[in-house]
Amino acid sequence: QTISLSDRFGIHLTVNRPNKAEYLDIVRHIAEDYGVKYENEKLDIAAERFALAGGMRSARKAKQFVEGIVAGTIKID
């Protein structure tokens, strides 16, 4: 039997999706943490394209994008 958090503890979690500006801000902060220079607007375009190709903007997508750059699986033109 599966019991939801709200049924068991009365907890309701709401996760809001960031808008474009918030998403790019998240990407920039994560890039800084990973030591990725984020000075070029091409990175903004690539980050937005990456998010939308995956269906939505999220902090998880932002981290995946930066990790892809670090790993070399995502190339910025």
Residue, then its C-alpha position, 0 to 999 in steps of 0.5 A: q500500500t502506498i501512502s502519500l506524504s500529505d496523507r501520512f504527515g500532512i505535508h504538501l510540497t510545491v515545486n515551481r518551474p523557474n522562468k527563463a531568467e531564473y533558469l539562466d541564473i541557476v545555470r550561471h551559479i552552477a557553472e561558477d561552482y564547477g569553475v566553468k566560465y560563463e561570459n558568453e551569451k552563446l552559453d545562455i542560448a545553449a542552456e535554454r536550448f538544452a532545457l527546452a529539448g528536455g521539455m522544461r526548465s529546472a534546477r536539475k536540467a541546469k546542473q545536467f547542462v553544466e555537467g555536460i559541459v564539464a564532461g565534454t558531452i555538450k559543446i558550445d559553438 
